[in-house]
Amino acid sequence: MEVFSSKRQFERVSHDESLELKVLFTESNELQSVNITVRIINVSPAGIGLMTDYPLEPGQVLKWADKHKAGGLHMAAVRWTQEFEGCYSAGAVLI
């Protein structure tokens, strides 16, 4: 298990899992969403690092089901994104 070191409050731990989630955004006073698939590449108690082919933007909200608790949900706000050859890496903080 690889642990990423940085000046972050929590250490990030390598992770490899595909996940279906919704990207939430407002458009003309209505809440809209789009379903996307991401690959979670690292996790911490505060957030996740992910890869996707969908162009995420800082400020977007992500929502997905808790696979360990029926009816439970997780939400995170995209903090940063970076594009590389048609793929996007992003960091999101849990909210």
N, C-alpha and C positions, 0 to 999 in steps of 0.2 A: 504494500500500500504506500503510495507516494503522498507526502505531505508537502504543500507549497508553503514556503516561508516568505513573509513580507511584514510590513508594518501594520497589518490589519489587526483588529481586535481579536478575531477568531482565525484559527488555522483552517485552510481549505484542504479537504481530503479528496484524492482522485476518486472518480465515480464514472461508471459507464452504463447508462440506462436510457432507452428511448421512452419518450413520454408524449402523450397527446394532451394538448392544453388549448385554452382560449386566450386570444389577445383581445383585451377590452379597450375600446376607445369611443369617444363621443363624436357624433357627426350631426350637425344641425339639431342640437338639444335632445338627441336620441342616443341611447347606449347601443353601440354596435359591437359585434364580436366576429372573429374569424378563428377557425380551428386550424392548428398547425401541429406538426410533429417536430420535436426537438430531441437532441441528445444531451443529456446532463453529463458534463465532464468533470465537475467538482462540486463539492457541497461544504457548507459550514453551518453552524447554528444560526447565522445571520443571513445567508443567501445561497445562491447557486450560480455556477458558471455553465453556459450552454452553447451549443452549436445548432444552427438551423439554416435552411435555405430561404426563409422568410425574412424580409428586411425590417427587423425590429428597430425601434427608435427609443432613445431615452425618454422616460416618462410614461411609456405604455405600461399597462397593468396586465399581468399574466394570472390566469386562474386555472387550477387543476384539482382533480379529485384526489383525496387521500386514500391510497390503496390499502392502508392498514385499518381505516376506520370508516365504516359505512356511513355515508352522508357527510363526511368531513371534507373540507376544502382547504386548499392552500392558495395564497395570493402573494405576488411579488411585483415590485416595480422595477422596470428596466433602468439600470443606472448608467450603463455605457454599452456601446456596440462598436464592432470593428468588422469591416468587410474584407474578405480575402478570396479572390477568384470565384465569385458568385455564392460564397458561403459566408454566414455571419456568426461571429462569436459575440457573446453578450454576458454581462454580469447583472444579476438582479438581486435586490435586497428584499427579504421577506417582510410582508406587512400584515 
